[in-house]
Amino acid sequence: MNKRGIPEAFKRAVLAFVPEEQRVQYSTQNILVAAKAHGLGACWVAGDNKEYADEICREVGAPKGYKLVSMISIGHPAEQPRMMKRPLHELIHWGKF
């Protein structure tokens, strides 16, 4: 970790390679939440159905049989988007819409 408490791994894109896809979505969500908690911007970029997935696997030397399941871009955002919160009555419906 650096002096701001940000893990060194968060300074680069995070690539997840697994032989099975189970739980990868949960891990991806946790990484996105952790990045936000550390004041970083993060964006899920790709999965295995992208045309460049095989090329990325070759570039990083992923073992045969592994496929790119999740790729996350992490860094310091250039700007902070303004979040517009909707009122709860627009989001929560009790028994019917």
Secondary structure as GFF3:
##gff-version 3
##sequence-region A 1 97
A	DSSP	three_ten_helix	8	11	.	.	.	ID=ss1
A	DSSP	beta_strand	14	18	.	.	.	ID=ss2
A	DSSP	alpha_helix	24	37	.	.	.	ID=ss3
A	DSSP	beta_strand	41	46	.	.	.	ID=ss4
A	DSSP	alpha_helix	53	60	.	.	.	ID=ss5
A	DSSP	beta_strand	67	75	.	.	.	ID=ss6
A	DSSP	alpha_helix	88	91	.	.	.	ID=ss7
###
